[in-house]
Amino acid sequence: MTDRYAVFGNPVSHSKSPHIHMAFARQTGQDISYEAIEAPVGGLKEAVCEFAEAGGKGFNITVPFKLDALALATSRSRHAELAGATNCIKVEGEQILAENFDGVGIVRDIEINHGFTIAGRKVLLVGAGGASRGAILPILEAGPETLAIVNRTAAKALDLKAAFAPFADIAASGYDDLAAEHFDLVINATSASLHGNMPPLAPDVFAKGCLAYDMMYGKGMTPFLQLARGSGAAALVDGVGMLVEQAAEAFAWWRGVRPDTAPVIADLTVPLT
Ligand code: ATR
């Protein structure tokens, strides 16, 4: 029997998740369906109950439901708990298990697909919203020498510093107070690139030969990546690999089979020109 999966969002028609998961299913011979479901804002619970009662086995969650979905869960992984959000749910009878694979996805993309080892490196996370929060624990688990967070609203960076204090001493500041330091890995986790904007970063945050990563995907050379290129970054990466890697984590969790991400990333990659 075909097992049913979905992504919930609003809007959701732009989501690449059905395409990615169906590509994984073909590749691994798994008999699944995967649909995009637009739930009304404030109506996630009803939509999820209907899906689960109809035999739905699991689902992804995208904007604006990642926090609401965490509240529905009967059990939360450490990554979901610390991210304060979930992007992946497994339904097991009455149990709703919440995970968050966004951060694991970016770390796998950086380390495996781009061959960049985070251990011992100086890392700068730009932004202090949900995307940044979800990446912190997986980055810390990869063993950087230091992690700094910079955000337009400094108080939000300081909140993250406090939330993750049991794990590491993260530096947190606004852009004006960012220590004059060069970073080996600079990750743009702001939503600025969505609007073609640029976080007000000084060019010298990029160490010569560093990797610059924009979590945004499919936007080509964002202002952030352009600044990085002009400042000596050796590798420029957008978030397509993160998107596919988090999906692969979800697929492996649901189905017990790990798909090959490379062909799916290649299929979705928009050249950085
Ligand atoms: P997400 O879940 O995608 O992280 P979010 O929680 O709304 O979305 O966070 C957006 C992040 O992008 C925040 O860090 C925001 O900075 P503020 O906390 O100061 O609002 C950052 N951001 C958005 N537009 C920006 C811009 N033009 N310049 C700098 N930072 C920006």
Residues whose N, C-alpha, C, O or C-beta is under 5 A from the ligand:
A	BS01	ATR	G127 A128 G129 G130 A131 S132 N151 R152 T153 K156 A189 T190 S191 A192 N197 M198 P199
